């Protein structure tokens, strides 16, 4: 196979951390670090970056990488006794030697299967045995697809309960010119108001201050319109009923050591998640969740949106 046909490349990234680069024939690409099982880059056929990664992101374990798509498991936010967003995002994952049969398009060549298993260290803080599998794939047109499978491998007969989210940092031109469609009229939990429950009153979500909301029972498709760039991100999800929308705005941005003071203007987190009702698995049971993102011209997408 000639070098320009290499779809999956294993190499070293920042600070010598192992990473995998996925490439599709149209020159779309994605970059996945084994540290955190984290996608840190997703580029379209023009080489434009579609994910936000902070200029101050540290690639130094055990600090998490600020940006891309961190995996939140087995906890989302501070709901539970673990560190915020759980521990999967600051563990070293492995390339899965025995992945499940690929359910994606048979012609898809740019993908990697990763696995994270419970360690003795993890058992001390979360006393359950599990297998967490993640497939990151690029579709033939450059869509970014993440599929997760979590299995209870406890031998003591005990079930376990978890929450999950793909904390997706989208790169936008100007947050004040961004609109989110598909969440109007839905109930949400406002994390800035002690998780109080409200109903969304706006026709579309726009941004002029800090936001940290968990939208409940959301549709399978959400659209994020970046007006300045005439681009729409279309997020499709399965097995993840909730959607988190987050932007720290100026004060919290300045308080984060790994986040530039003005970088909040260039990012928006829209996360396929399971937050309100946690998932419970008995030993041997498996859960599957999926998120797919595409980036298309806004004029094309607005006509395709579900009513």
JOSUL-V383753 format. One record per backbone hydrogen bond with DSSP energy under -1.0 kcal/mol. NH is the residue of the N-H (numbers start at 1). CO is the residue of the C=O. E is the energy in kcal/mol with one decimal. If there is no record, write none. Layout:
BEGIN
nh=<NH;NH>
co=<CO;CO>
e=<E;E>
END
This chain:
BEGIN
nh=<5;6;9;11;13;16;17;19;20;21;22;23;24;27;29;30;31;32;33;34;36;38;40;41;43;44;47;50;52;54;57;63;67;68;69;72;73;79;80;85;86;88;90;91;93;94;96;108;111;112;114;115;116;118;123;124;126;128;131;132;133;134;135;136;137;138;139;142;144;145;146;147;148;149;150;151;152;153;160;162;163;164;165;166;167;168;169;170;171;172;175;177;178;179;180;181;186;188;189;190;191;193;195;196;198;200;205;211;213;214;215;216;218;222;223;224;225;226;227;231;232;233;234;235;236;237;238;242;243;244;245;246;247;253;254;256;259;263;265;266;268;269;270;271;273;274;279;281;284;285;287;289;290;291;292;293;294;296;298;301;302;304;305>
co=<2;3;21;19;17;13;14;11;32;9;30;7;28;24;43;22;41;20;38;18;91;33;31;31;29;48;44;42;169;66;54;60;65;52;39;165;85;76;78;77;83;73;87;88;34;115;113;105;109;136;134;94;132;130;119;120;122;126;151;116;149;114;147;112;145;110;143;139;293;137;291;135;289;133;287;131;285;129;281;279;74;274;72;272;70;166;68;268;50;266;265;174;175;225;205;223;183;198;214;196;212;190;190;193;188;186;180;247;245;189;243;187;241;235;181;233;179;231;177;226;296;224;294;222;292;220;290;273;215;271;213;269;211;249;250;253;256;260;262;263;170;246;168;244;242;164;162;160;152;282;150;148;238;146;236;144;234;232;230;297;298;301;301>
e=<-2.0;-1.4;-2.4;-2.6;-3.7;-1.7;-1.9;-2.9;-2.9;-2.9;-3.1;-2.3;-2.5;-2.3;-1.9;-2.1;-2.2;-2.9;-3.1;-2.0;-3.4;-1.3;-2.6;-1.1;-2.7;-1.8;-2.2;-2.8;-2.3;-2.2;-1.6;-1.9;-1.1;-2.9;-2.5;-2.9;-1.0;-1.2;-1.2;-2.1;-2.5;-2.1;-1.6;-1.1;-3.0;-2.5;-2.8;-2.1;-1.3;-2.2;-3.4;-2.7;-2.2;-1.6;-2.3;-1.0;-2.9;-2.9;-1.8;-2.9;-3.5;-2.5;-2.7;-2.3;-2.7;-2.6;-2.8;-2.3;-2.5;-3.1;-3.1;-2.3;-3.0;-2.1;-2.4;-2.6;-2.1;-2.2;-2.1;-2.4;-2.0;-1.5;-1.6;-2.3;-2.4;-2.0;-2.8;-2.7;-2.3;-2.2;-2.0;-2.7;-1.4;-2.1;-2.3;-2.8;-1.5;-2.7;-2.3;-2.7;-2.3;-1.7;-1.6;-1.5;-2.7;-3.3;-2.4;-2.1;-2.3;-2.5;-3.2;-2.6;-3.0;-2.6;-2.5;-2.8;-3.5;-3.3;-1.9;-2.0;-3.2;-2.9;-2.9;-3.1;-3.2;-2.1;-2.2;-2.6;-2.1;-2.1;-2.5;-2.3;-2.4;-1.7;-2.1;-1.0;-1.3;-1.1;-1.6;-2.0;-1.5;-2.4;-1.6;-2.8;-2.3;-3.1;-2.8;-2.6;-3.2;-2.6;-2.8;-2.4;-2.6;-2.6;-3.0;-2.6;-1.9;-2.6;-1.7;-2.0;-2.6;-1.9;-1.0>
END
